[in-house]
Each structure stands twice: as structure tokens, then as C-alpha cells.
Amino acid sequence: MNIRPKTIHDFYYFLWGSASSFALLAENPVVVQMLAPVPILLFWIYKDESKLVTIFISRKIGFLIYLSTLIVGISAFLNGFTVNGLIRFLALIPAFSILLMTCEDKDYLNGALRAFAASSFVFVLTHLALTDWSEILNPKYRLELFLNTNGVAFIACMCALVHIVLLAQPGKIKSKTMTFLDVTAVFAGIMVLFLTRSRTATAAFIGGAACLPFVIPGFVSKRIGWLLFFASFVIVLSVSYWPSIFEFLSNNFSFFDQYRGVETATNRTEIWTYTFHEIILKNLFFGIGPGNYLDAIERGTGYTNANNGLFVYMAEIGLLGTIPYVLLLISTFIKTFKSKGLMRLFLAFLVAGFIESLGETMFFSTGSVASLIFLLVVAAENSGRNTTDES
């Protein structure tokens, strides 16, 4: 039986997305996450070994990541490091090399996106299958299995968004079965997102989804009347039933909870204040070393996480190591606005990922399929392909 290279490629992407998300089931999750991209890496080595090496060097994105990696090395030498912390930064080089190779061809790019979407759907379905349905209306019930609630929520957020984007993809005629699966994945993702009661991931989903009407070709101009009608309906409904709606949201998302209240953003304000003043400003240029922020924050605040990806980067590799990624993110946003077709819809993932990074530790990482979708978008918008072409 002859298997097409693209089929193998897409299957390896599915394995990468699934393994990264389910890694915490293993005894050593870091090893699983390190090995997850190996099959697709070997695929590209076999297919075009020389280009895999040169493609990263020849792109501006490669220069920025190499520059940051150099600072990571200096910070590690000056301040020490943890193995896991160092791997988190170094893993971005092979990851982006693979992603850039894939993004050179729109068929491979579409296949990778669909494979990551499928792996996120499997993750969501697994959580729905293990949900305690007797507790779904209990505001204190927050769905989590082997991953914390916010990690589950972000994957669910991206699952819903990526399948909305696939449904809205211009120029594609999809079968009824595929459309049904995409719609099911959207609702499944939203259901898991709600069951986690994660405010950050919910904000990320709303922010990403809110972008879509403005980037779907012709959507605003052709359907502005329906949008206005829907907006009016929502306003009337909110005014009429606002006390009940607010009470429901307040209970389920713990707006005024003693430990999770919005006033302190679940104690994030205290953590951010300490991180900024005591770690970032005192170690401005090179940070305190890859992976060292966990112990530093726990000693200073009693908490174990900065809950802000940008702050984590600033704390660990300093201003010099973080600036290249900030420039890369800004450049990617600009290029996305100039894109057409599918790649213009990628704005939803960028916005969702950025919002998530402000309340969690994601930023640029390979830790789950949600993060990988974000990286795929960044690679796509910074690849050698002309992003003004239809995808």
C-alpha cells in the first residue's frame, strides 16, 4: 500500500500535538515533550535535510530566535539554570525549523493545522468522557484530570477557535461529515472551557472569536444587518435579565471568591508586583537564569507561578532575551493584517494566545497542542511564502 508523504506528515503532526498535551500522564513528561516532534523532524530530514538547516538561518524569525537563544546561554552561564527551564527555550529552535518547513507549502500547512485541530479535539473529548456530569452546574467543580484547569481550558479554547476557523476557511468545499465534526468540536471545546471555569482562557476565546467577523472575507459588509440585530438582541436580553446573568457568571467564574476573586486576579497582582520589582528590575538585562523563577517566586511570595508568560521570560532571560520575541510577535500581528485567505483568520489564534500569555505562563512554548497552534501561526506568517496570497 502506497501512503502519500503528506498523509505521513499530517499523522506525525497529530502525534506531536497529542503527545505534548497528554505528556503529564507519563512518569517523565519533559522527555515525552522532547520526543514528540522527533517523527516529524525525521520526516523533514529525510525529505530535505539541507533545507531544514538553512531555512531557519535564512529567515528573520530565525535570526530573532537565535539572538534570544544566545542571551539564554549567557543567562544560564551567569545565573545557573534548571534542565527543564533550559529545554523550554532551546526546544523552540527545532520546533520552528520544523514548522517553517511545513509552512513553505500551503497544503502541508493546512494539513498541520487540521492535524493539530484533531489532536485538540481528542483531548477535549477525553475530558468530556471523564466529566462528572452530576457536578456540571456546581460552580466549585472545575474540570481537570492530569493537567491543571487553566491548561485544560486553553486547549479547549484553541480547539473551539481552530475548528471555527476551519469552518470559515474560504475557498474550501467540505463534506457534510467534516462539517459535522468541526461543529461538534466547537461545541465540545466550549463545553470543556466552561467546565474549567477559567477566566483567562474564556477571555482568550472571546478575544479570538471577536476578531473573526472582521477577518472573514465579506462577513462584515454582507452581514452587518444580522450583526446589528444580534447585538441589539443581546443588549435587550442583558438589560432584562442582567441580575440573573451576572449572578450566574459571578458564581461560575468566582468573581468575588475569597481565593479566586477578580480584585486580585487570583493573587496574580501580588505575584506580578513582586516579580516586576524584586526580580525583573533587579536583573533587568539577563534575568535570573532559565527555569529559576519558580524557586525565586516561591521564596518571595509563597506562590509557585508568575501566571504571566511575558513576566516569566523577563524574569528568566531578561530584557535582552525577551525583546526578540516581542518584536517577533509584533511583526507577526502586522503580517497577519496584511494576509489574505486562511492566514488572515490566524489573527484569532494570535489574539487568544496573547491574552492567555498575560494570565498564564504560555507565551512561546511547546507544552501543549494549544501552544503549538500558536507557534504554527507565527511560523506561517513569517515563512518564505507570500502571505498576501490566498491560502
C-alpha positions as CSV (number, residue, x, y, z in Angstrom):
1,M,0.0,0.0,0.0
2,N,1.4,3.4,-1.1
3,I,1.0,6.1,1.6
4,R,1.3,9.6,0.5
5,P,4.1,11.7,2.1
6,K,1.5,14.3,3.1
7,T,-0.5,11.7,5.0
8,I,2.5,10.6,6.9
9,H,3.3,14.3,7.6
10,D,-0.1,15.0,8.9
11,F,-0.2,11.9,11.1
12,Y,3.1,12.9,12.7
13,Y,1.7,16.3,13.4
14,F,-1.2,14.7,15.1
15,L,1.2,12.6,17.2
16,W,3.1,15.8,18.1
17,G,0.0,17.6,19.2
18,S,-1.4,14.7,21.2
19,A,1.8,13.7,22.9
20,S,2.5,17.3,24.0
21,S,-0.9,17.6,25.5
22,F,-1.1,14.2,27.2
23,A,2.6,14.3,28.4
24,L,1.7,14.7,32.0
25,L,0.3,11.2,32.0
26,A,3.9,9.9,31.7
27,E,6.3,9.5,34.5
28,N,8.7,12.0,32.9
29,P,6.6,14.4,30.8
30,V,9.5,16.6,29.7
31,V,11.1,13.6,27.9
32,V,7.7,12.9,26.2
33,Q,7.5,16.5,25.1
34,M,11.1,16.4,23.8
35,L,10.5,13.2,21.8
36,A,7.1,14.3,20.5
37,P,8.4,16.3,17.5
38,V,11.1,13.7,16.6
39,P,8.9,11.8,14.0
40,I,8.1,14.9,12.0
41,L,11.7,16.1,12.4
42,L,12.9,12.8,10.8
43,F,10.3,13.2,8.1
44,W,11.8,16.6,7.1
45,I,15.3,15.4,7.4
46,Y,14.6,12.6,5.0
47,K,12.7,14.8,2.7
48,D,15.1,17.8,2.5
49,E,17.9,17.7,5.1
50,S,19.8,20.7,3.8
51,K,16.8,23.0,3.6
52,L,15.8,22.1,7.2
53,V,19.1,23.5,8.3
54,T,19.2,26.6,6.0
55,I,15.6,27.6,6.3
56,F,15.8,28.7,9.9
57,I,19.0,30.7,9.3
58,S,17.6,32.4,6.2
59,R,14.5,33.9,7.8
60,K,14.2,36.9,10.1
61,I,12.3,34.8,12.6
62,G,15.4,32.5,12.8
63,F,17.7,35.5,13.5
64,L,15.4,36.7,16.3
65,I,15.2,33.3,18.0
66,Y,18.9,32.7,17.6
67,L,19.6,36.1,19.2
68,S,17.3,35.3,22.1
69,T,18.9,31.8,22.5
70,L,22.3,33.4,22.7
71,I,21.0,35.5,25.6
72,V,19.5,32.4,27.2
73,G,23.0,30.8,27.1
74,I,24.6,33.9,28.7
75,S,21.9,34.0,31.4
76,A,22.3,30.3,32.1
77,F,26.1,30.7,32.4
78,L,25.9,33.7,34.7
79,N,23.0,32.6,36.9
80,G,22.7,28.9,36.6
81,F,19.6,27.1,35.2
82,T,17.2,24.2,35.6
83,V,17.2,21.5,32.9
84,N,13.5,21.8,32.2
85,G,13.8,25.6,32.1
86,L,16.7,25.5,29.6
87,I,14.9,22.9,27.4
88,R,11.8,25.2,27.3
89,F,13.8,27.8,25.4
90,L,16.1,25.6,23.4
91,A,13.2,23.4,22.1
92,L,11.9,26.4,20.1
93,I,14.8,26.1,17.6
94,P,14.0,22.6,16.3
95,A,10.2,23.3,16.7
96,F,10.3,26.4,14.5
97,S,12.7,24.7,12.0
98,I,10.0,22.0,11.5
99,L,7.1,24.5,11.4
100,L,8.9,26.7,8.9
101,M,9.4,23.7,6.6
102,T,5.8,22.8,6.8
103,C,4.6,26.4,6.2
104,E,6.5,26.6,2.9
105,D,3.7,24.6,1.2
106,K,0.1,25.6,1.8
107,D,-1.1,22.0,1.5
108,Y,1.3,20.9,4.3
109,L,0.3,24.0,6.3
110,N,-3.4,23.1,6.0
111,G,-2.6,19.5,6.9
112,A,-0.6,20.5,10.0
113,L,-3.4,22.8,11.2
114,R,-6.0,20.1,10.6
115,A,-3.8,17.6,12.5
116,F,-3.4,19.9,15.5
117,A,-7.1,20.6,15.4
118,A,-7.8,16.8,15.5
119,S,-5.4,16.3,18.5
120,S,-7.0,19.1,20.4
121,F,-10.4,17.6,19.7
122,V,-9.3,14.2,21.0
123,F,-8.0,15.9,24.2
124,V,-11.3,17.7,24.7
125,L,-13.4,14.5,24.1
126,T,-11.2,12.7,26.6
127,H,-12.1,15.3,29.3
128,L,-15.8,15.2,28.4
129,A,-15.8,11.4,28.7
130,L,-14.4,11.7,32.2
131,T,-16.5,14.6,33.3
132,D,-18.6,14.1,36.4
133,W,-21.9,15.2,34.8
134,S,-23.7,15.4,38.2
135,E,-21.4,18.3,39.1
136,I,-21.6,20.4,35.9
137,L,-23.8,23.1,37.5
138,N,-21.7,23.2,40.7
139,P,-19.7,26.4,40.5
140,K,-17.0,24.8,42.6
141,Y,-16.5,22.0,40.1
142,R,-13.6,22.7,37.8
143,L,-12.7,20.1,35.2
144,E,-9.1,18.8,35.4
145,L,-7.6,15.4,35.1
146,F,-3.8,15.2,34.7
147,L,-3.4,18.8,33.7
148,N,-4.3,21.9,35.7
149,T,-7.6,23.7,34.9
150,N,-6.1,26.6,33.1
151,G,-4.0,24.2,30.9
152,V,-7.1,22.2,30.0
153,A,-9.0,25.4,29.4
154,F,-6.5,26.9,27.0
155,I,-6.5,23.7,24.9
156,A,-10.3,23.7,24.9
157,C,-10.3,27.4,23.9
158,M,-7.9,26.7,20.9
159,C,-9.9,23.6,20.0
160,A,-13.1,25.7,19.6
161,L,-11.3,28.5,17.8
162,V,-9.3,26.3,15.3
163,H,-12.5,24.5,14.3
164,I,-14.4,27.8,13.9
165,V,-11.5,28.9,11.6
166,L,-11.7,25.6,9.6
167,L,-15.4,26.1,9.2
168,A,-14.9,29.7,8.0
169,Q,-11.9,28.8,5.8
170,P,-12.5,30.5,2.4
171,G,-12.4,28.5,-0.9
172,K,-12.8,25.1,0.7
173,I,-15.7,22.8,0.0
174,K,-16.1,20.5,2.9
175,S,-18.0,17.3,3.2
176,K,-21.1,17.1,5.5
177,T,-19.2,14.7,7.8
178,M,-16.2,17.1,8.1
179,T,-18.6,20.0,8.8
180,F,-20.4,18.0,11.4
181,L,-17.1,17.1,13.1
182,D,-16.0,20.7,13.1
183,V,-19.2,21.9,14.6
184,T,-19.1,19.2,17.2
185,A,-15.6,20.1,18.1
186,V,-16.6,23.8,18.5
187,F,-19.3,22.9,21.0
188,A,-17.2,20.3,22.8
189,G,-14.4,22.9,23.2
190,I,-16.8,25.5,24.6
191,M,-18.3,23.0,27.0
192,V,-14.9,21.9,28.4
193,L,-13.9,25.6,28.6
194,F,-17.0,26.4,30.7
195,L,-16.4,23.4,32.9
196,T,-12.9,24.6,33.8
197,R,-14.3,27.9,34.9
198,S,-11.1,29.5,33.7
199,R,-11.5,33.3,33.3
200,T,-8.2,33.7,31.4
201,A,-8.9,31.1,28.8
202,T,-12.5,32.3,28.5
203,A,-11.3,35.8,27.8
204,A,-8.8,34.4,25.3
205,F,-11.6,32.6,23.5
206,I,-13.9,35.7,23.4
207,G,-11.0,37.9,22.2
208,G,-10.1,35.4,19.5
209,A,-13.6,34.9,18.4
210,A,-14.4,38.6,18.4
211,C,-11.7,39.1,15.7
212,L,-13.2,36.7,13.2
213,P,-16.1,38.8,11.9
214,F,-13.5,41.4,10.8
215,V,-11.2,39.0,9.0
216,I,-13.6,36.6,7.4
217,P,-13.8,37.9,3.8
218,G,-17.0,39.8,3.2
219,F,-18.5,38.9,6.5
220,V,-19.0,42.4,7.9
221,S,-20.1,44.1,4.7
222,K,-22.6,41.3,3.8
223,R,-23.9,40.5,7.2
224,I,-23.8,43.8,9.0
225,G,-27.5,43.8,9.4
226,W,-27.5,40.5,11.1
227,L,-24.7,41.6,13.4
228,L,-26.6,44.7,14.4
229,F,-29.8,42.6,15.0
230,F,-27.8,40.1,17.1
231,A,-26.1,42.9,19.1
232,S,-29.5,44.5,19.8
233,F,-30.9,41.2,20.9
234,V,-28.0,40.6,23.3
235,I,-28.3,44.1,24.7
236,V,-32.1,43.8,25.3
237,L,-31.6,40.3,26.9
238,S,-28.8,41.6,29.1
239,V,-30.8,44.5,30.4
240,S,-33.9,42.4,31.0
241,Y,-32.1,39.5,32.7
242,W,-28.9,41.2,33.9
243,P,-29.2,40.3,37.6
244,S,-29.7,36.6,36.8
245,I,-27.0,36.6,34.1
246,F,-24.5,38.4,36.4
247,E,-25.3,36.1,39.3
248,F,-24.7,33.1,37.1
249,L,-21.4,34.4,35.8
250,S,-20.3,35.6,39.2
251,N,-20.9,32.1,40.7
252,N,-19.4,30.1,38.0
253,F,-16.3,32.3,37.5
254,S,-15.8,33.2,41.2
255,F,-15.7,37.0,40.7
256,F,-15.9,37.6,44.4
257,D,-14.4,34.4,45.8
258,Q,-12.1,34.7,48.7
259,Y,-9.3,33.0,46.9
260,R,-10.1,33.5,43.2
261,G,-11.6,37.0,43.3
262,V,-11.2,39.3,40.3
263,E,-10.0,42.1,42.6
264,T,-6.6,40.4,43.0
265,A,-6.9,38.2,39.8
266,T,-6.4,35.1,42.0
267,N,-3.5,36.7,43.8
268,R,-1.8,37.5,40.5
269,T,-1.5,41.2,41.3
270,E,0.7,40.3,44.3
271,I,2.8,37.9,42.3
272,W,3.2,40.3,39.4
273,T,4.2,43.2,41.7
274,Y,6.9,41.1,43.4
275,T,8.1,39.6,40.1
276,F,8.4,43.1,38.5
277,H,10.1,44.9,41.3
278,E,12.2,42.2,43.0
279,I,13.2,40.0,40.1
280,I,12.9,41.8,36.8
281,L,14.1,45.3,37.7
282,K,17.0,43.9,39.8
283,N,18.1,41.5,37.0
284,L,17.0,43.6,34.0
285,F,19.2,42.6,31.2
286,F,19.9,38.9,31.6
287,G,17.3,37.7,34.2
288,I,17.9,35.1,36.9
289,G,18.5,32.1,34.6
290,P,16.3,29.7,32.6
291,G,13.9,27.9,35.0
292,N,15.0,29.7,38.1
293,Y,11.9,31.9,38.5
294,L,9.8,29.1,40.2
295,D,12.0,28.9,43.3
296,A,12.5,32.7,43.3
297,I,8.8,33.4,43.3
298,E,8.0,30.7,45.9
299,R,10.6,32.1,48.3
300,G,9.3,35.7,47.8
301,T,5.6,35.2,47.8
302,G,4.8,31.6,48.8
303,Y,3.2,31.0,45.3
304,T,4.7,28.8,42.7
305,N,3.9,30.6,39.4
306,A,4.2,34.0,37.9
307,N,1.0,33.5,35.8
308,N,2.3,35.8,33.1
309,G,4.3,34.4,30.2
310,L,5.9,37.8,29.4
311,F,7.0,38.2,33.0
312,V,8.4,34.7,33.1
313,Y,10.6,35.5,30.1
314,M,11.6,38.8,31.5
315,A,12.4,37.2,34.9
316,E,14.4,34.3,33.5
317,I,16.2,35.7,30.4
318,G,15.9,39.4,31.0
319,L,15.0,42.3,28.7
320,L,17.7,41.3,26.1
321,G,16.3,37.8,25.8
322,T,12.7,38.8,25.7
323,I,12.8,41.7,23.2
324,P,13.4,39.4,20.1
325,Y,10.2,37.5,20.9
326,V,8.2,40.7,21.5
327,L,9.5,42.0,18.1
328,L,8.6,38.7,16.5
329,L,5.1,38.9,18.0
330,I,4.5,42.5,16.8
331,S,5.8,41.6,13.3
332,T,3.5,38.6,13.2
333,F,0.5,40.7,14.1
334,I,1.3,43.2,11.3
335,K,1.9,40.5,8.7
336,T,-1.4,38.8,9.7
337,F,-3.3,42.0,9.0
338,K,-1.7,42.1,5.5
339,S,-2.5,38.4,4.8
340,K,-5.5,37.0,2.9
341,G,-7.5,33.8,3.0
342,L,-6.9,31.3,5.7
343,M,-3.8,33.1,7.1
344,R,-5.8,36.3,7.8
345,L,-8.1,34.2,10.0
346,F,-5.0,33.3,12.1
347,L,-5.5,36.6,13.9
348,A,-7.9,34.7,16.2
349,F,-5.1,32.4,17.4
350,L,-2.6,35.3,17.9
351,V,-5.1,37.3,20.0
352,A,-6.1,34.3,22.0
353,G,-2.5,33.3,22.6
354,F,-1.5,36.8,23.6
355,I,-4.4,37.1,26.1
356,E,-3.6,33.7,27.6
357,S,0.1,34.7,28.0
358,L,-0.9,37.7,30.1
359,G,-2.7,35.5,32.7
360,E,-0.7,32.2,32.3
361,T,2.8,31.2,31.5
362,M,2.4,30.2,27.9
363,F,4.0,32.9,25.7
364,F,6.2,30.9,23.3
365,S,6.3,27.2,24.3
366,T,5.8,23.7,23.0
367,G,4.0,22.5,26.1
368,S,0.6,21.6,24.6
369,V,-1.2,21.5,21.3
370,A,-2.7,24.9,22.0
371,S,0.8,26.4,22.3
372,L,1.8,24.5,19.1
373,I,-1.1,26.1,17.2
374,F,0.1,29.5,18.3
375,L,3.7,28.6,17.1
376,L,2.4,27.3,13.8
377,V,0.6,30.6,13.2
378,V,3.8,32.6,14.0
379,A,5.8,30.3,11.7
380,A,3.2,30.6,8.9
381,E,3.1,34.4,8.9
382,N,7.0,34.5,8.9
383,S,7.6,31.8,6.4
384,G,9.1,32.4,2.9
385,R,5.6,32.2,1.3
386,N,4.0,35.4,0.2
387,T,1.4,36.0,2.9
388,T,-0.7,38.2,0.6
389,D,-1.5,35.1,-1.4
390,E,-4.7,33.1,-0.8
391,S,-4.1,30.1,1.3
